[in-house]
Amino acid sequence: MQLCLTAWHYLENGGRLTPTAHSPHVHRNTVRQRADRIDALIGATWRLPPDNVDMHFTLRLWKLRSSMPPAPD
């Protein structure tokens, strides 16, 4: 969850560490470490075009879905 949230903030802030750190109120080094962890899991291309567009879209859907109430049964 923290990695997804960090990636979302990172992409929302154009890949800039300082604004990304301010968004979830974490230290820049924490953002850097989490981004490096994401790199290790899925590869560094998530930060670069055109893959970052796909990742950003996916994370926006995730963020939207996580803010919605559960569907009724």
Beta strands, then each sheet from edge to edge (+ up, - down):
end
